[in-house]
Amino acid sequence: MTLRLTDDEAEALRLRSELEQRSMQEIARQAIREYVEAHSRAELLNQVLDEELPRYAEALRRLGE
């Protein structure tokens, strides 16, 4: 896999790498892991809500009155 960054993105990553004393690759890989994990949780929550909310729709409507 090749990751192409703009000059600004590469410079920001390089500066972060120097600041954290970690490789640019390590920082990029961590960012990807965090992104995937965060979006996976959000998708799972949305799926659960889509499946479970209809079951409680009437109760939620009554609570809202």
Residue pairs with C-beta under 8 A, 6 or more apart in sequence:
3 28
5 13
13 24
13 27
13 28
14 24
16 27
17 23
17 24
17 27
20 27
53 60
